[in-house]
């Protein structure tokens, strides 16, 4: 179930977005729920952290869309925010609240459909977990917290944002279990989460926490291409 919220104070724009969303989900084998709010205040008063996608008009009265998005980010770090606007001048501010996209009014069906489908993929990744056995304990790990994985023989070390876990297995099986396009086998002994790469220099991926992950000579170009593809995807 994908939960969508529309925050728009113009009735005709509300109805247009609702129609586009209904048409989009007719072609998908995914259930969805939709709530419509007439103001930023109404959205914030009724906000729940299980919302997956917010379509948010920037030019709202009282609290505008950008300020509403800032308040949402204090409540929810994962929700995908798509701004609806007739002005593109707010684009730089959008980086602050990690807006997924800007769509210009009147929103075209194909544009909304493409971005809703891409957001659903992002939601799936953000909600993905794996179970890891460490010293007899079953540990549930959010794959988004994993920065990289290394293997020596059958000893697997999982590096996350806050902890390091050790388990047994093969890298091939671990890769299959994660089953996520954000992870790439940059070296025969290393699997890196591209989301956490800050930069790449020759044969080394530098992570946001300054750790360095080896990249093999044979996989350097593809690792670099995957890194830049992700950057381009987020900026477009």
N, C-alpha and C positions, 0 to 999 in steps of 0.2 A: 504494500500500500504506500503510494506516494502522496504526501500531504502538501497541498499548495495553498498559499494565501495571496490574494490580490489586495493591494492597498491603493485605491484610486478614487478620487472624489468626483470624477465626471462619469455620469451614468452611461453615456454612449460608449466610452472607453472601457468601462467595466464589462458591458455586454459584449463588446468586440473581443476582449481577452477571454471571457468565458466561452464564447463560441469557438475561438481558436483552440483552446485547451480541450474542449469536448471533442472536437474534430481530431486533434492530435492523438488522444487516448483511444479513439475508436480503432486506430490502426496498430495499437500496442496491446499486448496480452498482459497488461498491468492495471491493477485497480488504483483509483485515486480518489481523494476527497478534496473539496475546494471550499474555502471560506473567503468571503469578500468583506473588506473593511473600507469605510468611507474617509478615514483620517488616520494619521500616524498615531494619535492618542488612542483611538479605538483599537488599532492593531496592538499597541504596547500593553493596553489594559487586558487584552485577551490572549496575549502571546503565550504559546506553549513550546517547550524545547523539542517537541517531536515534529515540528514543521520542517519540511525538507527544502522547499523552494518558496521564496517570496518575490512576487512581481510588485515592484514598489515605484510609484510615481514620485518623481523628485519635487515637482512643483505643487506640493500640498499646502493648504492654508494652515495657520497655527504652527505646528511642528512640521518642517518640510521633510522631504524624503531622506535627505542626507543625514539630518540630525536623528531621524527615526532609525536609520541604519546604524548610526553610532551607538544608539541605545540598545538595539538588537544585538550588536556584537558584544556588549557587556553581559548579555544573557545567554548567548548562543554562539559558539565558535565555529559550528559546522554548517549551519544553514547556507544554502546558495541564494544570493541576492542578485536579481536581475532588475536593473533600473529601467523604468519607462519614462521617456522625456521627449520634449520637443527641442531641447537645447543640449548641445554636446559639450558646452563649456565646463560642465561639472566633472568631466572624465578624470582629470588628475586627482580630484578629491576622492574618487571611487577607490583608488588604491588603498586609502586609509582603512576602508571598511571591507576590503577584499571583494568588491563587486565582481560578479561573474561576467556580466555583459551589460552594455547599454543598448536598448532598442528604441528607435526613433518613432514617435507617433506620426500617423496612425500605424500601429504595429502590423506588419505583414505576416500572414499565416505561416509561410515557409520559414521566415526568420525565427518566429517563436517556436515552431515545431523543432527546428534544428537545435535550438538552445535548450529546450525542455529535455530533449533526448540526451544531449550531452550532460546536462545537470543530473539526470537520472543515473548515468554512468558514474559521475562523481559521487553521488549519494551512496551508490553500491560500494564503492571503494572505501568511503569514510566509515561505513557501517560493517566492514569486514574484519573478522577476528579469526585467529587460529588457536588451537590448543597445543601447548608444549608440555612435555613431561620432563621435569627436572627433579632428580633425587626422589623419585616416587610421588612427587606432587604434580597435579595437573594445573597448569597456569594458562589463563585466558589472556592472549595478547592482541591488542589492537594493532593491525599491520601498519597503520599510519604512524605508529610510534617507533617502528623498527627503522633504524638508519642503515644498517648493513648487517650481513651475515657472513661469517667465515667458517671454513671447514678444514680440519686436519685429520686425515684418515676418516674415521667415523665420529669424530668429536666436532659438534657444531656449536659455535658461539654466536649468540644473537645479541647484537648491540641495539639498544633502544635509547630513547631520549633521556631516560633516567636510570635504567638498570642494564645489567648484562646477565644473560641467561645461558646456561650450558646444557646441552642435551645430546642424544645419540641419533645417528641417522646419516643419510647421504644428502648431498646438496641437490641432486636431481629430484629426490622425493620431496624435499623441503620446498623446492621451487614449484613443484606441481601443487602442493598443498596451499601455498600462498596464492597461486593462480591470479596474478595481478600485473597489468601492463606497466605499472609504475616501478616494478622491480626488474633489474637487468643483470645478467651474468657477465660482469665486466672482466672477470678473470676466472680461471678454472676453480679457484678456491674462494672467490668472493662474489656475493650477490648484493647489489647496492640499490637502495631506494632512491630513485632519481629525484623525487620530491625534495630530498634533503641535501642534494648537491648544490654547493654555492658557486663553484667554479671548477674548471678542468684545465690542468696543465699536462705536459707530456707524461703519459703513463701513470697519472695520479688524479683521482677525483677528490676534491677538497670539500668537506661537508660544512654545513652551517655552524656546527660546533667546533670547527677547526680540525677535526680528525681527518686523516688521509687514508684513502682506500686505493690499493693498487689496481691499475688497469693494464691488462696485458697488451702487448704490442699488436697482437692480432685482432683485439676487440676494441682498440682505442678509437678508431674512426666511428664505429657503430655506437659506442658509448657516448661520444661527443655529439653525434647526430641525434640520439634519443634525448639528450639533455637539452639541446637547442630546440628540438621539436616541441618539448614540453613548455619551454619558455614562450615560444611563438603561439602555442595553443592558448596559453593564459593571457597573452597580450592582445590577441585578435578580438 
